[in-house]
């Protein structure tokens, strides 16, 4: 049995709608942090305030990644 086959036999965890929402929000937060780190790496000259402004513009889809 391969690892993939073994994983397919595991039961799916039942999550309540609230748990699903919390997971989705956590993933969103992780994505925002990843974009913040990407912007910092691409623009090391930006001050923390400038970086946050650029991140907010990105979140509002006013700026391309």
C-alpha positions as CSV (number, residue, x, y, z in Angstrom):
1,X,0.0,0.0,0.0
2,X,1.4,3.4,-1.0
3,X,1.3,6.4,1.3
4,X,-1.4,8.0,-0.8
5,X,-3.6,4.9,-0.6
6,X,-3.1,4.8,3.2
7,X,-4.0,8.5,3.5
8,X,-7.2,7.8,1.4
9,X,-8.3,5.3,4.0
10,X,-8.2,7.8,6.9
11,X,-11.6,9.2,7.9
12,X,-12.3,12.8,7.0
13,X,-12.4,14.9,10.2
14,X,-15.9,16.4,10.7
15,X,-15.6,20.1,11.3
16,X,-18.3,22.3,12.5
17,X,-19.1,25.4,10.3
18,X,-17.4,27.5,13.0
19,X,-14.2,25.4,12.9
20,X,-14.2,25.6,9.1
21,X,-14.5,29.4,9.3
22,X,-11.7,29.6,11.9
23,X,-9.4,27.5,9.6
24,X,-10.3,29.7,6.6
25,X,-9.5,32.9,8.6
26,X,-6.2,31.4,9.8
27,X,-5.3,30.6,6.2
28,X,-6.2,34.1,5.1
29,X,-3.9,35.6,7.9
30,X,-1.1,33.3,6.8
31,X,-1.5,34.5,3.2
32,X,-1.4,38.1,4.2
33,X,1.8,37.5,6.2
34,X,3.3,35.7,3.2
35,X,2.5,38.8,1.0
36,X,4.0,41.1,3.7
37,X,7.2,39.1,3.7
38,X,7.3,39.0,-0.1
39,X,6.9,42.8,-0.2
40,X,9.7,43.2,2.4
41,X,12.0,41.0,0.3
42,X,11.2,42.9,-2.9
43,X,11.4,46.4,-1.3
44,X,13.8,46.4,1.6
45,X,14.1,50.2,1.4
46,X,10.5,50.7,2.5
47,X,9.8,51.8,6.1
48,X,7.4,49.7,8.1
49,X,4.6,52.3,7.5
50,X,5.3,52.3,3.8
51,X,5.3,48.5,3.7
52,X,1.9,48.4,5.5
53,X,0.5,51.0,3.0
54,X,1.6,48.9,0.1
55,X,0.2,45.8,1.7
56,X,-3.2,47.5,2.2
57,X,-3.2,48.7,-1.4
58,X,-2.5,45.1,-2.4
59,X,-5.3,43.8,-0.2
60,X,-7.7,46.4,-1.8
61,X,-6.5,45.1,-5.2
62,X,-5.3,48.6,-6.1
63,X,-1.8,47.2,-6.8
64,X,-0.4,44.1,-8.5
65,X,1.6,41.7,-6.4
